[in-house]
Amino acid sequence: MWKESPTMFDANLSMLFTELPLLERPAAARAAGFDAVEIWWPFADAVPETREIEAFEAAIGDAGVRLVGLNLYAGDMPAGDRGLASWPGREVEFRTNVEVTVAIAARLGCRTLNALHGNFETTAQTISNYRFAADVAAEAGAQIVLEPLSGAPHYPVKTARQAFDLIDEIDRGNVKLLADLYHLATNGDDLDTLADHVDRIGHVQIADAPGRGEPGTGELDLFGHLAKLRANGYTGFVGAEYKPVTNSFSWRDNA
């Protein structure tokens, strides 16, 4: 039985505790007071070896944390790739990865899967790929979230409105917005309007802006925006997805 954090914050293991090997990060998050974690695709390939998957799942289980968010394979992120959903010619790779990701999520009780759009225009194949992902996820009781990004000039989904329009076209009830307050604010979105669309938000992530550091290192009223979201019915986890500046988690005391 999982014990949910009273603050409902989870640690993003791809951004936090990066001084440690990946498989040691779940335990580090638990030691830092997080009961839940999320992570980008934690493997080098879209279809990793069984032993790699088993080692990752064991690290989560042994640490006693809950995995609440998992990204699909997004390509070579350091090289600028940002997802396969819209990438022409990689449809089979995308769909095979969906099946692998959903299987991992099902075993670990994860219900939120982030399928980055990719740096290509939306086509009928993109919509088909997202529908496939949503249908496979639904069989495991999971949702697909679609995330607007900043700092990726070729990535076509930058605002909440663009994401909602794409979600409408996908037309699946378990496809929702991943509201990363840092990315949305950086792209000029009005964060105050998000509270009007809580029913369409599947997950929330935070980092301050400018700088993408922890809350309090920039100019965003992150806790004010979170309070509005919660007041309007958002009950999910909030992912701490930032670049550590102070190496302190004292910001949680002000949430």
ZAMARGU-4260 file (C-alpha; in steps of 0.2 Angstrom, whole numbers, plus 5000, padded with zeros to 4 digits):
<rodrens>
0) 5000/5000/5000 | 5007/5017/4995 | 5008/5031/5007 | 5004/5047/4997 | 5014/5063/5002
5) 5003/5076/5011 | 5010/5089/4999 | 5008/5078/4984 | 5025/5083/4977 | 5035/5070/4967
10) 5053/5071/4963 | 5059/5070/4944 | 5073/5058/4944 | 5080/5065/4927 | 5082/5082/4935
15) 5086/5079/4953 | 5099/5068/4961 | 5109/5068/4945 | 5125/5067/4955 | 5120/5048/4958
20) 5118/5034/4946 | 5100/5032/4940 | 5096/5017/4950 | 5102/5025/4966 | 5091/5040/4964
25) 5074/5032/4970 | 5082/5029/4987 | 5089/5046/4987 | 5072/5054/4984 | 5065/5043/4998
30) 5078/5049/5010 | 5074/5067/5005 | 5056/5065/5010 | 5048/5061/4993 | 5036/5046/4993
35) 5033/5048/4974 | 5044/5050/4959 | 5043/5053/4940 | 5056/5051/4927 | 5060/5053/4908
40) 5063/5037/4898 | 5076/5029/4909 | 5084/5019/4895 | 5095/5022/4880 | 5084/5013/4868
45) 5065/5012/4864 | 5065/4994/4868 | 5078/4990/4882 | 5084/4973/4887 | 5074/4964/4900
50) 5087/4965/4913 | 5088/4984/4912 | 5069/4985/4915 | 5070/4973/4929 | 5084/4983/4937
55) 5074/4999/4936 | 5058/4992/4943 | 5068/4984/4957 | 5076/5001/4961 | 5059/5009/4962
60) 5052/4995/4973 | 5066/4993/4985 | 5066/5012/4988 | 5048/5011/4993 | 5043/5025/4982
65) 5028/5026/4970 | 5031/5030/4951 | 5018/5042/4946 | 5025/5048/4930 | 5035/5040/4916
70) 5040/5047/4899 | 5039/5037/4883 | 5056/5036/4873 | 5059/5053/4866 | 5074/5050/4855
75) 5091/5058/4858 | 5086/5071/4870 | 5104/5079/4872 | 5105/5080/4853 | 5088/5090/4853
80) 5075/5076/4849 | 5059/5079/4858 | 5048/5064/4855 | 5043/5051/4841 | 5024/5054/4840
85) 5026/5065/4825 | 5042/5058/4818 | 5040/5051/4800 | 5046/5034/4798 | 5047/5029/4816
90) 5029/5024/4819 | 5033/5006/4822 | 5047/5011/4835 | 5035/5023/4843 | 5021/5010/4845
95) 5032/4996/4851 | 5039/5008/4864 | 5021/5012/4869 | 5018/4994/4873 | 5034/4992/4883
100) 5031/5008/4893 | 5013/5004/4897 | 5019/4987/4903 | 5032/4995/4915 | 5019/5007/4921
105) 5006/4993/4924 | 5018/4983/4935 | 5023/4999/4945 | 5006/5006/4947 | 5010/5021/4936
110) 4995/5030/4928 | 5003/5045/4919 | 5013/5043/4903 | 5021/5058/4894 | 5021/5056/4875
115) 5031/5071/4869 | 5025/5076/4852 | 5042/5078/4843 | 5050/5091/4832 | 5039/5088/4817
120) 5022/5095/4811 | 5006/5087/4816 | 5000/5075/4803 | 4986/5062/4802 | 5000/5049/4807
125) 5003/5059/4822 | 4985/5058/4828 | 4985/5040/4824 | 5000/5037/4835 | 4992/5047/4849
130) 4976/5037/4848 | 4986/5021/4848 | 4995/5026/4864 | 4979/5032/4872 | 4970/5015/4868
135) 4985/5005/4875 | 4986/5015/4890 | 4968/5014/4893 | 4969/4996/4894 | 4980/4998/4909
140) 4970/5012/4917 | 4983/5025/4913 | 4982/5042/4904 | 4993/5050/4891 | 4998/5068/4894
145) 5004/5080/4881 | 5017/5093/4886 | 5020/5110/4878 | 5039/5114/4879 | 5050/5129/4879
150) 5068/5130/4873 | 5065/5118/4858 | 5062/5129/4843 | 5056/5116/4831 | 5044/5108/4844
155) 5027/5114/4838 | 5017/5113/4854 | 5021/5128/4865 | 5005/5134/4873 | 4991/5126/4883
160) 4979/5131/4869 | 4989/5122/4856 | 4990/5107/4867 | 4971/5107/4870 | 4968/5109/4851
165) 4978/5094/4848 | 4970/5084/4862 | 4953/5088/4854 | 4959/5081/4838 | 4965/5065/4846
170) 4948/5063/4854 | 4952/5051/4868 | 4946/5054/4885 | 4962/5049/4893 | 4973/5061/4884
175) 4976/5077/4894 | 4988/5092/4896 | 5004/5091/4906 | 5005/5108/4913 | 5023/5112/4916
180) 5022/5129/4924 | 5040/5134/4919 | 5038/5129/4901 | 5021/5138/4899 | 5027/5154/4908
185) 5043/5154/4898 | 5032/5153/4882 | 5021/5168/4888 | 5006/5158/4893 | 4994/5165/4906
190) 4996/5153/4920 | 4980/5161/4929 | 4969/5153/4915 | 4975/5136/4919 | 4963/5134/4934
195) 4948/5136/4922 | 4954/5119/4913 | 4958/5108/4928 | 4947/5094/4921 | 4959/5094/4906
200) 4975/5093/4916 | 4983/5076/4919 | 4998/5081/4928 | 5007/5097/4934 | 5026/5101/4935
205) 5035/5116/4942 | 5051/5125/4941 | 5054/5144/4943 | 5057/5156/4929 | 5069/5163/4924
210) 5082/5149/4926 | 5072/5133/4929 | 5078/5132/4947 | 5068/5127/4962 | 5053/5138/4968
215) 5060/5154/4975 | 5074/5156/4964 | 5065/5165/4950 | 5050/5176/4949 | 5035/5165/4947
220) 5021/5164/4960 | 5022/5145/4959 | 5013/5141/4975 | 4999/5154/4971 | 4996/5146/4955
225) 4996/5128/4963 | 4983/5135/4976 | 4972/5140/4962 | 4973/5124/4953 | 4969/5114/4969
230) 4955/5126/4973 | 4947/5122/4956 | 4949/5103/4959 | 4966/5097/4954 | 4971/5083/4966
235) 4985/5075/4957 | 5004/5075/4960 | 5015/5090/4956 | 5032/5085/4949 | 5047/5094/4955
240) 5056/5095/4938 | 5070/5108/4940 | 5088/5111/4940 | 5094/5112/4958 | 5102/5129/4963
245) 5103/5128/4982 | 5102/5109/4984 | 5089/5111/4997 | 5071/5105/4998 | 5066/5119/5010
250) 5054/5126/4997 | 5042/5112/5001 | 5039/5120/5018 | 5031/5135/5010 | 5019/5125/4999
</rodrens>
